[in-house]
Structures are given as structure tokens and as C-alpha cells.
Amino acid sequence: MEIVRIFLLIFEAFNVHLSKGSMTKTSTESPVLFNQKGYDHFHEFLRQENFTKIFVLVDSNTHVHCLSSFLQKLETNVEIEVLEIEAGEEHKTIETCNSLWEALSELGGDRRSLLVNLGGGVVTDLGGFVAAAFKRGIACVHFPTTLLSMVDAALGGKNGVNLGALKNQVGIIKKPEMVVVDISFLASLPPSEMRSGLAEMLKHGLIADEDYWNRLKSLKDLDLTDLEDLISESIEIKENVVAQDPYEKGLRKSLNFGHTLGHGIESYFLENPEKQKLLHGEAVAAGMVLAAYLSTELEGFPKEKRDDINRIITSIYGKTDFTEEDQKKIIDLLKFDKKNEGGKINFVLLRQIGEPVIDREVPNTFLLEAFRYYLAPQEDVDAD
């Protein structure tokens, strides 16, 4: 866990030495801006658009930890209404959307209203969907408050909700007007949430840039500027992929590395009352180790790099215990994965770091072998 301790210590210092907003990543459709420059751009947007009302969506966590500081930085005379949902993946449902649509109507929301989504991945995913459907679409802006939402969930325009424990079965791809990344919000996060976001950063390195992966492995050697750059680079990796393939016809599928089994694991632990719920990044971390094993078996991915991925990820996240029954039920859930086509379960694997292979079918026998590899003691892996 040393890598996580270092990661958190650097972030603690980073929150005292915030950038003045020099980090800016923009695209023609939906700019991603940092810190004060982000607020300046947002305030100019409010002045230009002349909204009738601003709704701020929070969950029970961001209401306590982030809303007050956000409202203090807000510069507008437009009437503001706060909407709150319960925190947690289990509340990312169509029922929650219905309650928000009713609240928007009762509070006088119209097509010239703005929805600001202030929160983690659940808030930005669900809030984006609510905005896209209300009155056939109102403007929304994301203010991500977790590392996971900053480097992944708030980017790319994917919005939606779960069906029961099945992840993201209903939704739409529609980008927000902008994403404002205020890194000071990270000060409120517990270590588990930081680890969850780090998983997506590690994934970006594995699918896109071996140098980036290697720098993430060496957090103990980084300073504040390095970490600032790593967050910016993670955002840039995802934004570049999305820009080339916004509707996930090809390249964008590579962002699902670790997610096919990861979503199955996350869904299974969410619906099973005997299991402790896993955060998204924790489940994806396990999924990446499993996918690395499959990559070696099916794509010739080098064993030494497979084992290095295993060591790094296990050192950060530990290992989740899976019984044989758990494994079979998780594999059974894969048929519901939204990435499947024509009844085929599709995986993203690696031929090399930075060289993903999409739409790869994997026989169930290999999936069970992958779980055995994941669960093996590290000394057995090293001796292989």
C-alpha cells in the first residue's frame, strides 16, 4: 500500500499549492478547464447564456463536503435551487431520475434552465442523463469532485443509470457544456476513493502510453508538478480517444480495458448482501489483472509485463476473494454487458502496453484460469 500512501501525501500537499489555473484542456465541443480558469470560463458562460434558473445536483456526501465552497465561488444573480440524492451506486437508478424530473418541474425548471452536476461519477452520469431527457434536453455542466470522475466519469459524454445491479444499461451519449476540474475538492476524499480514481489513470497508461504507466508506477519519485501533469495527461488520453470515436464504434472501446469483468464483479458485489460493496475502481483494478492474464494467453502479451501489472495493482488494491461460486456468477453476469454485440461477450485485451485489441471473444475456460491466476499467491506468480 506504499504507493497509495505516497499518492495521498502528494495530494495533501498539492491541495495547499493549487495551480492558478494554468492547466487547461479544451475541445471544440466540450472544454475541460482547471481551477480558477475553469470558474472564470463558467461565469462567462452564465453571463452569455442568461439562464432562467440554475439547479445544482449533489449527493449526500458532496452536499456536506463540497456545496458550500462551490456556492461561495459562484458569481451569478440567477436563482439557484439545490437538488440532493442519496450517495452510492445503488441510487443510480431510473427511480432517482424520476424524482429529479418531478423536482425540476415542481421548482419551475424550463428549457432555459441549467443543471450543474457537483459530485462523483454517480452524480455526473445520472445528472447528465436527467439533463439530456428533461424538456427534451437542457444544458448541463459537470463539476467533478472525485479523482475517478475527474479523469473518467465526467469526460466523454456518457450518461446513464443502472438496471438493478446491472451497470449503465440505460443512457445516452451527450457531452456537457463544459467540465470544470477544481482539484481542491479532492481534499475531502477518503483513501478508498483516491484508489478508485487511480485505477482509471493506470488503465489509461496501459491502453495508451507505456511511459505514462511507468511514471504512475513510480509515485514515490514525483513532485507536485509531476502529479499535476499526470492528472492532466490522464484527461488528455481519454479526451483524445473520445474525439476520434465519440460513439464507441471502434477506438473508444479500448477505454473498457478491465471493465468487462470489472463491471461483472462490481454488479455481483452490489447485488449480493453477503459481500462488501466494491468501488468502481476497485472492481476495475481486479478486472485489469484478469484482462492482463487473458492478454498473455490470447494475444501473446509478455508474461513479465503481465506479472508487473499484477504486482503493481495488488500492491495498491490488495486482492478481492472470489469463491468458485462467485466466479461462475460473475461470468454469468457478463452476458448483460452493454458492450456485447450479437450475443457475443467482447473483451479489450493488450498485445503490448499502449496496443489494445478490441472486440476479442474469450472462452469461459480462460476466464476461470484468469481467476486462478489472480487469486494465486504472489510468490507463485513470481515463480511461474
Secondary structure, 3 states (H helix, E strand, C coil): CHHHHHHHHHHHHHCCCCCCCCCEECCCCCCEEEHHHHHHHHHHHHHHHCCCEEEEEEEHHHHHHCHHHHHHHCCCCCCEEEEEECCCHHHCCHHHHHHHHHHHHHCCCCCCEEEEEEECHHHHHHHHHHHHHHHHCCEEEEEECCHHHHHHHCCCCEEEEEECCEEEEEEEECCCCCEEECHHHHHHCCHHHHHHHHHHHHHHHHHHCHHHHHHHHCHHHCCHHHHHHHHHHHHHHHHHHHHHCCCCCCHHHHHHCCHHHHHHHHHHHHHCCCCCCCCHHHHHHHHHHHHHHHHHHHHCCCHHHHHHHHHHHHHHHCCCCCCHHHHHHHHHHHHHCCCCECCECEEEEEEECCEEEEEEECCHHHHHHHHHHHHCCHHHHHHC
